[in-house]
Amino acid sequence: MYIFLLALFVISCGSRNSSNSSGYRTTNVSYYANKFNGNRTASGETYRHSKMTGAHKSLSFGTRVEIINIENDKSVIITVNDRGPLKPSREFDLSQGAFKKIGKLNDGIIKVKYKILK
């Protein structure tokens, strides 16, 4: 029983996302591959690389989220219009346009902090 409780404690301490008193949480984000440009999103909109949009597993479509690159403090506000990402280590996939506002596509995955605006 002791080992089970200890294991449960260790797992709960290792959360992939963390939050602080300012309301921001941290996670990793990536961006949509080229092949998705022009495809329909889960919300029915047409995905465009140039739009400031992103995918999240459960946030309502239309939710606006501020995303800040932790390394360079650049920020972007996206609107959730799709579902994903499939990787459990990421909370969002961003459009290429949104990703470029806060980092370089060559980075692939970046660590960010984010806050839900509405």
WOURJO-V532973 format. One record per pair of residues at least 12 apart in sequence whose C-alpha atoms are under 10 Angstrom apart, sorted by sequence separation. I is the first residue (numbers start at 1). J is the second residue. D is the distance in whole Angstrom. If there is no record, write none. Layout:
BEGIN
{{I & J & D} {I & J & D}}
END
This chain:
BEGIN
{{16 & 28 & 9} {36 & 48 & 8} {37 & 49 & 6} {52 & 64 & 10} {53 & 65 & 9} {65 & 77 & 5} {66 & 78 & 7} {80 & 92 & 9} {82 & 94 & 10} {36 & 49 & 9} {37 & 50 & 9} {41 & 54 & 10} {42 & 55 & 9} {64 & 77 & 7} {65 & 78 & 5} {66 & 79 & 9} {80 & 93 & 10} {34 & 48 & 10} {41 & 55 & 9} {64 & 78 & 6} {65 & 79 & 6} {80 & 94 & 9} {32 & 47 & 9} {34 & 49 & 8} {63 & 78 & 8} {64 & 79 & 5} {65 & 80 & 8} {79 & 94 & 10} {32 & 48 & 10} {33 & 49 & 9} {62 & 78 & 9} {63 & 79 & 6} {64 & 80 & 6} {78 & 94 & 8} {93 & 109 & 9} {32 & 49 & 8} {43 & 60 & 10} {62 & 79 & 6} {63 & 80 & 5} {64 & 81 & 10} {78 & 95 & 9} {31 & 49 & 9} {43 & 61 & 7} {61 & 79 & 8} {62 & 80 & 5} {63 & 81 & 8} {42 & 61 & 9} {43 & 62 & 9} {60 & 79 & 10} {61 & 80 & 5} {62 & 81 & 6} {90 & 109 & 9} {60 & 80 & 7} {61 & 81 & 5} {62 & 82 & 10} {78 & 98 & 7} {90 & 110 & 10} {59 & 80 & 7} {60 & 81 & 8} {61 & 82 & 7} {76 & 97 & 10} {77 & 98 & 8} {78 & 99 & 10} {90 & 111 & 9} {32 & 54 & 9} {58 & 80 & 10} {59 & 81 & 9} {60 & 82 & 9} {61 & 83 & 9} {76 & 98 & 6} {92 & 114 & 10} {31 & 54 & 8} {32 & 55 & 9} {53 & 76 & 10} {54 & 77 & 10} {55 & 78 & 9} {56 & 79 & 10} {57 & 80 & 10} {59 & 82 & 9} {60 & 83 & 10} {75 & 98 & 9} {76 & 99 & 8} {91 & 114 & 10} {30 & 54 & 10} {31 & 55 & 9} {52 & 76 & 8} {53 & 77 & 8} {54 & 78 & 6} {55 & 79 & 9} {56 & 80 & 7} {58 & 82 & 9} {59 & 83 & 9} {75 & 99 & 9} {76 & 100 & 9} {77 & 101 & 10} {29 & 54 & 10} {52 & 77 & 7} {53 & 78 & 5} {54 & 79 & 6} {55 & 80 & 6} {56 & 81 & 8} {57 & 82 & 8} {58 & 83 & 7} {67 & 92 & 10} {76 & 101 & 6} {52 & 78 & 5} {53 & 79 & 5} {54 & 80 & 5} {55 & 81 & 6} {56 & 82 & 7} {57 & 83 & 5} {58 & 84 & 8} {74 & 100 & 10} {75 & 101 & 7} {76 & 102 & 7} {51 & 78 & 8} {52 & 79 & 7} {53 & 80 & 6} {54 & 81 & 6} {55 & 82 & 4} {56 & 83 & 5} {57 & 84 & 5} {67 & 94 & 10} {74 & 101 & 7} {75 & 102 & 6} {51 & 79 & 9} {52 & 80 & 9} {53 & 81 & 6} {54 & 82 & 6} {55 & 83 & 5} {56 & 84 & 5} {57 & 85 & 7} {74 & 102 & 5} {75 & 103 & 9} {52 & 81 & 10} {53 & 82 & 8} {54 & 83 & 8} {55 & 84 & 5} {56 & 85 & 6} {57 & 86 & 8} {73 & 102 & 8} {74 & 103 & 8} {54 & 84 & 9} {55 & 85 & 6} {56 & 86 & 9} {69 & 99 & 9} {72 & 102 & 8} {73 & 103 & 10} {54 & 85 & 9} {55 & 86 & 10} {57 & 88 & 10} {67 & 98 & 9} {71 & 102 & 9} {72 & 103 & 8} {67 & 99 & 10} {69 & 101 & 9} {70 & 102 & 9} {71 & 103 & 9} {57 & 90 & 10} {58 & 91 & 10} {68 & 101 & 10} {69 & 102 & 6} {47 & 81 & 9} {56 & 90 & 9} {57 & 91 & 7} {68 & 102 & 7} {69 & 103 & 7} {46 & 81 & 9} {47 & 82 & 9} {56 & 91 & 6} {57 & 92 & 8} {67 & 102 & 8} {68 & 103 & 10} {45 & 81 & 7} {55 & 91 & 8} {56 & 92 & 5} {57 & 93 & 10} {43 & 80 & 9} {44 & 81 & 8} {45 & 82 & 9} {54 & 91 & 10} {55 & 92 & 5} {56 & 93 & 7} {75 & 112 & 9} {77 & 114 & 9} {29 & 67 & 9} {43 & 81 & 5} {44 & 82 & 8} {54 & 92 & 6} {55 & 93 & 5} {56 & 94 & 9} {74 & 112 & 10} {75 & 113 & 9} {76 & 114 & 10} {77 & 115 & 10} {78 & 116 & 10} {79 & 117 & 10} {42 & 81 & 7} {43 & 82 & 6} {53 & 92 & 10} {54 & 93 & 5} {55 & 94 & 6} {71 & 110 & 9} {73 & 112 & 9} {75 & 114 & 9} {77 & 116 & 10} {78 & 117 & 10} {79 & 118 & 10} {27 & 67 & 10} {29 & 69 & 9} {41 & 81 & 7} {42 & 82 & 5} {43 & 83 & 8} {53 & 93 & 9} {54 & 94 & 4} {55 & 95 & 8} {70 & 110 & 8} {71 & 111 & 8} {72 & 112 & 10} {73 & 113 & 9} {77 & 117 & 9} {26 & 67 & 9} {28 & 69 & 10} {40 & 81 & 10} {41 & 82 & 5} {42 & 83 & 6} {53 & 94 & 6} {54 & 95 & 6} {69 & 110 & 7} {70 & 111 & 6} {71 & 112 & 8} {24 & 66 & 9} {25 & 67 & 10} {26 & 68 & 9} {40 & 82 & 9} {41 & 83 & 8} {42 & 84 & 9} {52 & 94 & 8} {53 & 95 & 6} {54 & 96 & 9} {68 & 110 & 10} {69 & 111 & 6} {70 & 112 & 5} {24 & 67 & 9} {26 & 69 & 10} {27 & 70 & 10} {51 & 94 & 10} {52 & 95 & 6} {53 & 96 & 9} {68 & 111 & 9} {69 & 112 & 4} {70 & 113 & 6} {24 & 68 & 9} {26 & 70 & 9} {51 & 95 & 7} {52 & 96 & 8} {53 & 97 & 8} {54 & 98 & 8} {67 & 111 & 10} {68 & 112 & 5} {69 & 113 & 7} {70 & 114 & 10} {49 & 94 & 9} {50 & 95 & 7} {51 & 96 & 8} {52 & 97 & 6} {53 & 98 & 7} {54 & 99 & 9} {67 & 112 & 6} {68 & 113 & 5} {69 & 114 & 9} {49 & 95 & 5} {50 & 96 & 7} {51 & 97 & 6} {52 & 98 & 5} {53 & 99 & 9} {66 & 112 & 10} {67 & 113 & 6} {68 & 114 & 6} {48 & 95 & 7} {49 & 96 & 5} {50 & 97 & 5} {51 & 98 & 7} {52 & 99 & 9} {66 & 113 & 8} {67 & 114 & 4} {68 & 115 & 9} {47 & 95 & 8} {48 & 96 & 9} {49 & 97 & 5} {50 & 98 & 8} {66 & 114 & 5} {67 & 115 & 7} {48 & 97 & 9} {49 & 98 & 8} {50 & 99 & 10} {52 & 101 & 9} {65 & 114 & 7} {66 & 115 & 5} {67 & 116 & 9} {49 & 99 & 10} {50 & 100 & 10} {65 & 115 & 6} {66 & 116 & 6} {64 & 115 & 9} {65 & 116 & 5} {66 & 117 & 7} {64 & 116 & 6} {65 & 117 & 5} {66 & 118 & 10} {32 & 85 & 9} {63 & 116 & 7} {64 & 117 & 5} {65 & 118 & 7} {31 & 85 & 9} {63 & 117 & 7} {64 & 118 & 6} {30 & 85 & 9} {63 & 118 & 5} {29 & 85 & 9} {62 & 118 & 8} {30 & 87 & 10} {59 & 116 & 9} {29 & 87 & 10} {37 & 95 & 9} {60 & 118 & 10} {36 & 95 & 10} {37 & 96 & 10} {28 & 88 & 10} {29 & 89 & 9} {30 & 90 & 8} {33 & 93 & 10} {28 & 89 & 7} {29 & 90 & 6} {30 & 91 & 9} {31 & 92 & 8} {32 & 93 & 6} {33 & 94 & 10} {34 & 95 & 10} {27 & 89 & 7} {28 & 90 & 5} {29 & 91 & 7} {30 & 92 & 7} {31 & 93 & 5} {32 & 94 & 6} {33 & 95 & 9} {34 & 96 & 9} {27 & 90 & 6} {28 & 91 & 7} {29 & 92 & 5} {30 & 93 & 5} {31 & 94 & 4} {32 & 95 & 6} {33 & 96 & 8} {26 & 90 & 10} {27 & 91 & 6} {28 & 92 & 8} {29 & 93 & 6} {30 & 94 & 6} {31 & 95 & 6} {32 & 96 & 6} {26 & 91 & 9} {27 & 92 & 8} {28 & 93 & 9} {29 & 94 & 7} {30 & 95 & 9} {31 & 96 & 6} {32 & 97 & 10} {30 & 96 & 9} {31 & 97 & 9} {31 & 98 & 8} {32 & 99 & 9} {31 & 99 & 6} {30 & 99 & 7} {31 & 100 & 9} {29 & 99 & 9} {16 & 88 & 9} {17 & 89 & 9} {16 & 89 & 7} {17 & 90 & 9} {16 & 90 & 9} {17 & 91 & 9} {31 & 105 & 8} {16 & 91 & 10} {30 & 105 & 9} {30 & 107 & 9} {31 & 108 & 7} {30 & 108 & 6} {31 & 109 & 8} {29 & 108 & 8} {30 & 109 & 5} {31 & 110 & 10} {29 & 109 & 6} {30 & 110 & 7} {28 & 109 & 6} {29 & 110 & 6} {30 & 111 & 9} {28 & 110 & 5} {29 & 111 & 6} {27 & 110 & 8} {28 & 111 & 4} {29 & 112 & 7} {27 & 111 & 6} {28 & 112 & 6} {29 & 113 & 10} {26 & 111 & 7} {27 & 112 & 6} {28 & 113 & 8} {26 & 112 & 6} {27 & 113 & 6} {28 & 114 & 10} {25 & 112 & 8} {26 & 113 & 4} {27 & 114 & 8} {24 & 112 & 10} {25 & 113 & 5} {26 & 114 & 6} {24 & 113 & 6} {25 & 114 & 5} {26 & 115 & 9} {23 & 113 & 10} {24 & 114 & 5} {25 & 115 & 7} {23 & 114 & 8} {24 & 115 & 5} {25 & 116 & 9} {23 & 115 & 6} {24 & 116 & 8} {20 & 113 & 10} {22 & 115 & 9} {23 & 116 & 8} {19 & 113 & 9} {18 & 113 & 9} {19 & 114 & 9} {17 & 113 & 9} {19 & 115 & 10}}
END
